[in-house]
Amino acid sequence: MPKLESTSHGDSEAWLVDHDELAFLSEGQRRKPLLGGGDVEPHAFTTAMGPTQTLLLAIGGSSSTQRRISTALRRVDLSLEEVGASLIQLVRLPRGGLQDDVGLVIVRHSDLRGRHAAPS
């Protein structure tokens, strides 16, 4: 099983979704001070990524409610590009603009097969 080790801080978030379970990996991180402020304490986390799980790393205005994120990530019938577009739509303002910067990284475990290096 691929192992994920990372840190987070500020308005970034990390989620791991598997069927009916949603794990908020970056829970407990400090929102402030912001990066560049000199007193940042990154929140470290480690997890294994199972064969039916999807990982979401989000920054800025892409943070949304757990239920809405979970619903979008469970759409295995959609491509990752379509899932990303649906998550962006969740944070659009009524007139179509964005309130903040938005960044997403979405990884499905099933898409990793044959694409990561074997341990040496």
Backbone as ProteinMPNN parsed JSONL, in Angstrom:
{"seq_chain_A": "MPKLESTSHGDSEAWLVDHDELAFLSEGQRRKPLLGGGDVEPHAFTTAMGPTQTLLLAIGGSSSTQRRISTALRRVDLSLEEVGASLIQLVRLPRGGLQDDVGLVIVRHSDLRGRHAAPS", "coords_chain_A": {"N_chain_A": [[0.837, -1.171, 0.0], [0.642, 2.213, -0.887], [2.385, 4.716, 0.944], [1.731, 7.76, 2.532], [3.303, 10.668, 3.481], [3.269, 13.795, 4.924], [3.076, 17.389, 5.402], [1.09, 20.098, 6.649], [-0.346, 23.401, 6.626], [-1.894, 26.519, 7.503], [-4.356, 27.534, 5.165], [-4.526, 25.153, 3.848], [-5.711, 21.826, 3.128], [-6.086, 18.32, 3.732], [-7.593, 15.378, 2.624], [-8.864, 12.058, 2.878], [-10.71, 9.754, 1.195], [-12.929, 7.023, 1.315], [-15.319, 5.068, 0.193], [-17.796, 5.115, 2.481], [-16.374, 6.507, 4.35], [-14.642, 9.344, 5.545], [-11.67, 10.838, 6.006], [-10.123, 13.43, 7.662], [-7.17, 14.482, 7.151], [-5.517, 16.622, 7.772], [-6.479, 17.648, 10.08], [-6.369, 19.574, 13.02], [-4.288, 21.234, 12.381], [-2.551, 24.403, 12.456], [-3.973, 27.481, 11.57], [-2.937, 30.031, 11.531], [0.164, 31.604, 12.484], [0.509, 32.908, 9.142], [2.315, 31.412, 6.381], [5.655, 32.525, 6.017], [5.558, 34.247, 8.053], [7.31, 33.657, 10.063], [6.859, 32.124, 12.35], [5.808, 29.582, 11.966], [4.202, 26.469, 12.489], [4.21, 23.564, 11.142], [1.782, 20.989, 10.518], [2.194, 17.64, 10.827], [1.472, 14.572, 9.114], [0.854, 11.085, 8.595], [-0.157, 8.417, 6.547], [-1.538, 5.394, 5.196], [-2.46, 4.583, 1.881], [-5.237, 3.086, 0.711], [-6.557, 0.594, -1.668], [-9.063, 1.468, -2.632], [-9.27, 4.115, -2.177], [-9.369, 7.743, -2.345], [-7.39, 10.603, -2.564], [-7.362, 13.971, -1.565], [-5.811, 17.036, -1.863], [-6.01, 20.311, -0.92], [-5.98, 23.867, -1.37], [-6.433, 27.265, -0.295], [-9.371, 28.88, -1.464], [-10.577, 26.481, -2.064], [-11.378, 24.905, -0.011], [-14.099, 23.297, 1.52], [-17.317, 22.092, 2.686], [-17.348, 19.03, 4.573], [-19.233, 17.051, 3.771], [-19.921, 17.816, 1.148], [-17.446, 17.689, -0.172], [-16.841, 14.977, 0.173], [-18.956, 13.764, -1.258], [-18.402, 14.593, -3.904], [-15.859, 13.408, -4.325], [-16.427, 10.719, -4.22], [-17.505, 10.06, -6.637], [-16.847, 7.851, -8.645], [-17.43, 7.324, -11.225], [-16.707, 9.498, -12.649], [-14.041, 11.23, -14.366], [-10.805, 12.209, -13.084], [-10.365, 14.843, -13.791], [-12.989, 15.75, -14.165], [-13.963, 15.442, -11.566], [-12.351, 17.3, -10.242], [-13.232, 19.669, -11.508], [-15.879, 19.694, -10.578], [-15.458, 20.077, -7.85], [-14.325, 22.632, -7.858], [-16.54, 24.064, -8.735], [-18.094, 23.918, -6.452], [-17.098, 25.906, -4.795], [-17.44, 28.275, -6.089], [-18.582, 31.635, -6.342], [-21.919, 33.098, -6.323], [-22.072, 34.64, -8.698], [-20.22, 33.435, -10.279], [-17.488, 33.893, -9.945], [-14.39, 33.524, -8.036], [-13.665, 33.545, -4.577], [-11.191, 33.364, -3.448], [-7.771, 32.216, -3.928], [-7.405, 29.063, -5.586], [-6.521, 25.701, -5.338], [-5.977, 22.345, -6.243], [-5.139, 18.929, -5.693], [-5.719, 15.759, -6.77], [-5.806, 12.349, -6.189], [-6.307, 9.08, -7.137], [-6.055, 5.904, -5.746], [-6.257, 3.686, -7.416], [-5.35, 4.721, -9.804], [-2.644, 4.797, -9.448], [-1.382, 2.393, -9.883], [1.312, 0.703, -11.241], [2.633, 3.048, -11.7], [4.332, 4.031, -9.802], [7.575, 3.951, -8.34], [9.299, 0.951, -7.573], [10.236, -0.135, -4.275], [13.634, 0.306, -3.277]], "CA_chain_A": [[0.0, 0.0, 0.0], [1.442, 3.437, -0.872], [2.38, 5.463, 2.197], [1.755, 9.198, 2.337], [3.822, 11.459, 4.589], [3.172, 15.178, 4.493], [2.786, 18.415, 6.397], [0.137, 21.103, 6.166], [-0.426, 24.606, 7.439], [-2.686, 27.595, 6.919], [-5.665, 27.174, 4.616], [-4.466, 23.903, 3.098], [-6.414, 20.707, 3.754], [-5.857, 17.012, 3.138], [-8.72, 14.478, 2.878], [-8.785, 10.719, 2.303], [-12.089, 9.278, 1.083], [-13.097, 5.615, 0.977], [-16.732, 4.704, 0.302], [-18.563, 5.899, 3.452], [-15.485, 7.107, 5.33], [-13.927, 10.549, 5.154], [-10.659, 11.168, 7.011], [-9.566, 14.769, 7.532], [-5.786, 14.231, 7.537], [-4.872, 17.84, 8.274], [-7.186, 18.115, 11.275], [-5.478, 19.979, 14.097], [-3.248, 22.163, 11.933], [-2.739, 25.818, 12.801], [-4.291, 28.342, 10.426], [-2.078, 31.22, 11.601], [0.494, 32.641, 11.516], [0.65, 32.483, 7.758], [3.678, 31.141, 5.932], [6.413, 33.752, 5.843], [5.452, 35.035, 9.283], [8.431, 33.345, 10.926], [6.504, 31.307, 13.518], [4.936, 28.53, 11.441], [4.335, 25.12, 13.033], [3.487, 22.655, 10.243], [1.107, 19.818, 11.074], [2.647, 16.45, 10.092], [0.599, 13.401, 9.153], [1.26, 9.907, 7.83], [-1.249, 7.47, 6.356], [-1.441, 4.489, 4.053], [-3.556, 4.822, 0.938], [-5.772, 1.799, 0.298], [-6.884, 0.428, -3.082], [-10.315, 2.103, -3.043], [-9.276, 5.461, -1.61], [-9.035, 8.926, -3.132], [-6.744, 11.635, -1.769], [-7.546, 15.35, -2.013], [-5.046, 18.104, -1.238], [-6.665, 21.542, -1.361], [-5.525, 25.112, -0.766], [-7.196, 28.481, -0.57], [-10.822, 28.852, -1.505], [-11.119, 25.17, -2.422], [-11.897, 24.242, 1.18], [-15.555, 23.284, 1.515], [-17.835, 21.247, 3.753], [-16.987, 17.615, 4.475], [-20.23, 16.293, 3.006], [-19.834, 18.167, -0.268], [-16.188, 17.138, -0.668], [-16.993, 13.532, 0.149], [-19.856, 13.413, -2.356], [-17.7, 14.79, -5.178], [-14.756, 12.46, -4.471], [-16.953, 9.354, -4.374], [-18.008, 9.887, -7.993], [-15.854, 7.075, -9.384], [-17.816, 7.315, -12.634], [-16.144, 10.692, -13.262], [-12.589, 11.314, -14.458], [-10.259, 13.12, -12.081], [-10.589, 16.209, -14.278], [-14.392, 16.084, -13.886], [-14.086, 15.593, -10.117], [-11.746, 18.589, -9.934], [-14.14, 20.732, -11.963], [-17.048, 19.743, -9.696], [-15.03, 20.677, -6.585], [-14.185, 24.069, -8.097], [-17.9, 24.627, -8.781], [-18.609, 24.006, -5.077], [-16.617, 27.104, -4.105], [-17.704, 29.473, -6.892], [-19.56, 32.59, -5.845], [-23.139, 33.084, -7.152], [-21.849, 35.234, -10.026], [-19.262, 32.624, -11.018], [-16.097, 34.171, -9.596], [-13.817, 32.833, -6.889], [-13.379, 34.455, -3.475], [-9.806, 33.179, -3.025], [-7.042, 31.327, -4.816], [-7.884, 27.689, -5.492], [-5.591, 24.694, -5.824], [-6.383, 20.978, -5.918], [-4.435, 17.741, -6.163], [-6.607, 14.623, -6.522], [-5.142, 11.107, -6.568], [-7.0, 7.815, -6.842], [-5.112, 4.798, -5.588], [-6.335, 2.83, -8.597], [-4.575, 5.352, -10.875], [-1.227, 4.7, -9.132], [-0.835, 1.093, -10.27], [2.31, 0.705, -12.296], [3.18, 4.394, -11.922], [5.274, 4.434, -8.77], [8.783, 3.143, -8.361], [9.397, -0.13, -6.587], [11.216, 0.189, -3.246], [14.978, -0.22, -3.578]], "C_chain_A": [[0.893, 1.249, 0.0], [1.274, 4.183, 0.45], [2.531, 6.943, 1.87], [2.257, 9.857, 3.613], [3.835, 12.898, 4.123], [3.039, 16.107, 5.692], [1.798, 19.397, 5.791], [0.133, 22.274, 7.137], [-1.345, 25.595, 6.735], [-4.017, 27.105, 6.391], [-5.596, 25.947, 3.717], [-5.204, 22.811, 3.863], [-6.06, 19.427, 3.009], [-6.972, 16.077, 3.587], [-8.434, 13.132, 2.231], [-10.193, 10.133, 2.353], [-12.091, 7.816, 0.66], [-14.555, 5.239, 1.239], [-17.459, 5.619, 1.283], [-17.69, 6.601, 4.483], [-14.765, 8.309, 4.733], [-12.967, 10.899, 6.282], [-10.07, 12.535, 6.695], [-8.13, 14.698, 8.056], [-5.107, 15.441, 8.158], [-5.587, 18.426, 9.489], [-6.178, 18.451, 12.366], [-4.379, 20.934, 13.662], [-3.584, 23.587, 12.352], [-2.991, 26.612, 11.533], [-3.364, 29.557, 10.371], [-0.973, 30.96, 12.609], [0.671, 32.06, 10.123], [2.112, 32.197, 7.437], [4.386, 32.462, 5.675], [6.385, 34.626, 7.076], [6.54, 34.728, 10.289], [8.124, 32.432, 12.095], [5.572, 30.16, 13.116], [5.251, 27.192, 12.107], [3.548, 24.169, 12.147], [2.912, 21.457, 10.991], [1.522, 18.604, 10.226], [1.614, 15.343, 10.197], [1.154, 12.32, 8.24], [0.059, 8.99, 7.725], [-0.91, 6.538, 5.206], [-2.652, 4.75, 3.169], [-4.007, 3.485, 0.369], [-6.261, 1.779, -1.138], [-8.177, 1.095, -3.543], [-10.392, 3.559, -2.594], [-8.885, 6.534, -2.624], [-8.487, 9.974, -2.17], [-7.029, 12.991, -2.393], [-6.653, 16.252, -1.182], [-5.607, 19.397, -1.792], [-6.072, 22.743, -0.642], [-6.495, 26.228, -1.099], [-8.69, 28.264, -0.521], [-11.415, 27.511, -1.86], [-11.606, 24.393, -1.21], [-13.416, 24.361, 1.186], [-16.037, 22.39, 2.646], [-17.473, 19.791, 3.509], [-17.948, 16.846, 3.581], [-20.103, 16.563, 1.514], [-18.552, 17.614, -0.896], [-16.317, 15.635, -0.838], [-17.859, 13.074, -1.026], [-19.144, 13.526, -3.692], [-16.616, 13.736, -5.377], [-15.224, 11.024, -4.654], [-17.454, 9.07, -5.782], [-16.968, 9.169, -8.849], [-16.192, 6.977, -10.868], [-17.238, 8.519, -13.379], [-14.62, 10.576, -13.364], [-12.097, 12.254, -13.366], [-10.443, 14.576, -12.502], [-12.02, 16.658, -13.979], [-14.629, 16.263, -12.388], [-13.514, 16.945, -9.698], [-12.65, 19.743, -10.318], [-15.354, 20.835, -11.043], [-16.671, 20.344, -8.339], [-14.851, 22.189, -6.726], [-15.567, 24.73, -8.125], [-18.491, 24.79, -7.385], [-18.227, 25.318, -4.399], [-16.81, 28.383, -4.928], [-18.762, 30.347, -6.212], [-20.776, 32.582, -6.769], [-22.95, 33.665, -8.56], [-20.761, 34.524, -10.823], [-17.806, 32.847, -10.691], [-15.642, 33.33, -8.411], [-13.433, 33.857, -5.836], [-11.888, 34.447, -3.13], [-9.089, 32.376, -4.102], [-7.522, 29.899, -4.588], [-6.818, 26.764, -6.066], [-6.019, 23.324, -5.354], [-5.366, 19.976, -6.452], [-5.338, 16.58, -5.781], [-5.91, 13.374, -7.044], [-6.041, 9.941, -6.178], [-5.963, 6.712, -6.776], [-5.09, 3.933, -6.842], [-5.555, 3.404, -9.775], [-3.07, 5.263, -10.642], [-0.595, 3.402, -9.621], [0.107, 1.228, -11.444], [2.953, 2.059, -12.521], [4.122, 4.85, -10.82], [6.449, 3.453, -8.756], [8.733, 2.083, -7.266], [10.439, 0.267, -5.554], [12.561, -0.415, -3.582], [15.614, -0.828, -2.352]], "O_chain_A": [[1.815, 1.335, 0.811], [0.175, 4.27, 0.999], [3.353, 7.328, 1.038], [1.71, 9.636, 4.693], [4.353, 13.199, 3.048], [2.908, 15.668, 6.834], [1.687, 19.511, 4.57], [0.543, 22.16, 8.292], [-1.548, 25.517, 5.523], [-4.727, 26.358, 7.064], [-6.499, 25.716, 2.913], [-5.31, 22.861, 5.088], [-5.773, 19.446, 1.812], [-7.27, 15.984, 4.778], [-7.833, 13.069, 1.158], [-10.793, 10.028, 3.423], [-11.349, 7.418, -0.238], [-14.966, 5.109, 2.392], [-17.717, 6.779, 0.962], [-18.214, 7.23, 5.402], [-14.339, 8.293, 3.579], [-13.398, 11.221, 7.389], [-9.578, 12.768, 5.591], [-7.897, 14.836, 9.257], [-4.212, 15.289, 8.989], [-5.329, 19.565, 9.878], [-5.24, 17.691, 12.605], [-3.608, 21.401, 14.501], [-4.746, 23.93, 12.573], [-2.295, 26.432, 10.534], [-3.044, 30.051, 9.289], [-1.164, 30.154, 13.52], [0.948, 30.872, 9.957], [3.021, 32.668, 8.12], [3.782, 33.409, 5.172], [7.097, 35.628, 7.151], [6.692, 35.454, 11.272], [9.049, 31.997, 12.781], [4.652, 29.817, 13.858], [6.415, 26.826, 12.269], [2.352, 23.975, 12.361], [3.487, 20.98, 11.97], [1.225, 18.557, 9.033], [0.959, 15.185, 11.227], [1.83, 12.602, 7.25], [-0.667, 8.8, 8.7], [-0.09, 6.865, 4.349], [-3.73, 5.095, 3.653], [-3.266, 2.829, -0.362], [-6.37, 2.831, -1.768], [-8.37, 1.272, -4.746], [-11.463, 4.164, -2.629], [-8.185, 6.279, -3.604], [-9.048, 10.203, -1.099], [-6.949, 13.147, -3.611], [-6.718, 16.245, 0.047], [-5.676, 19.569, -3.009], [-5.706, 22.665, 0.531], [-7.27, 26.146, -2.052], [-9.207, 27.558, 0.345], [-12.637, 27.39, -1.954], [-12.193, 23.322, -1.366], [-13.954, 25.427, 0.885], [-15.237, 21.973, 3.483], [-17.311, 19.37, 2.364], [-17.518, 16.073, 2.725], [-20.172, 15.637, 0.706], [-18.574, 17.127, -2.026], [-15.946, 15.087, -1.876], [-17.524, 12.105, -1.707], [-19.272, 12.635, -4.532], [-16.462, 13.217, -6.483], [-14.487, 10.198, -5.192], [-17.797, 7.927, -6.086], [-16.292, 9.788, -9.671], [-15.347, 6.593, -11.676], [-17.275, 8.558, -14.608], [-13.988, 9.906, -12.547], [-12.88, 13.007, -12.789], [-10.652, 15.445, -11.655], [-12.245, 17.803, -13.588], [-15.402, 17.129, -11.979], [-14.118, 17.655, -8.895], [-12.818, 20.689, -9.548], [-15.815, 21.939, -10.754], [-17.481, 21.048, -7.736], [-15.189, 22.941, -5.812], [-15.741, 25.829, -7.599], [-19.295, 25.693, -7.151], [-18.95, 25.795, -3.524], [-16.387, 29.458, -4.504], [-19.704, 29.849, -5.595], [-20.676, 32.104, -7.899], [-23.602, 33.221, -9.506], [-20.414, 34.959, -11.922], [-16.957, 32.064, -11.117], [-16.403, 32.536, -7.859], [-12.927, 34.928, -6.171], [-11.378, 35.422, -2.578], [-9.704, 31.913, -5.062], [-7.996, 29.571, -3.5], [-6.28, 27.014, -7.144], [-6.386, 23.153, -4.192], [-4.804, 20.16, -7.531], [-5.69, 16.422, -4.611], [-5.474, 13.333, -8.195], [-6.479, 9.833, -5.033], [-5.099, 6.603, -7.646], [-4.026, 3.496, -7.28], [-5.139, 2.654, -10.658], [-2.291, 5.61, -11.529], [0.626, 3.333, -9.756], [-0.236, 1.781, -12.489], [3.749, 2.21, -13.448], [4.661, 5.954, -10.895], [6.312, 2.284, -9.118], [8.193, 2.305, -6.182], [11.42, 0.93, -5.891], [12.632, -1.523, -4.113], [16.741, -1.317, -2.42]]}, "name": "protein", "num_of_chains": 1, "seq": "MPKLESTSHGDSEAWLVDHDELAFLSEGQRRKPLLGGGDVEPHAFTTAMGPTQTLLLAIGGSSSTQRRISTALRRVDLSLEEVGASLIQLVRLPRGGLQDDVGLVIVRHSDLRGRHAAPS"}
